[in-house]
Amino acid sequence: ALGLYAKGIEVARERGYQKLVGRISSQNVAVMNAGSNSATVKGYMRSVEPIFKEKGITASYECDESITAFADESQIVTVLQNYISNACSHASGDKIIKVFVTAIGEKYRLNVFNSGSRVNEKDADSIFTSFYRADKAHSRAEGRFGLGLSIVRSIADNHSTDCGFINSDNGVTFWFDLPKCAE
């Protein structure tokens, strides 16, 4: 594991993930090796099953057990908490939430899809800004303050990576990129 750790730091430096290398060097970040990425997401998904059941949401999770990425595990759980909390609030129609991971070049993309309403294009540039709430009445009724997505943006900055969303015909997918570890 130490060899993987050292190789990972080397690859992160080569790819320009300087903020993340600094965090790794100060031992705040672990190499999320094969299985632990999946276990982190699976564990969180299990912990929120009662919420899915209470809200009548059908949730699923799909991830290759062999992926290896650099990430601060607690921060990735925070990303999941924020994305899934939003998905639970906005899921409608079939009330589906899907969490899945895809490989894109030198990174993995953690995706959270929810069926229902899409992000309005007029809100697209603002939703990752602190205290911004696209649906103010909906947010106020749930005691939400518009901080979740700005926290996700900060975590993406901490990982020298990016986050965003993609509208589709039947809902929206919020995504968060994770730097791949050396293969």
Disulfide bonds with the S-S distance in Angstrom:
none
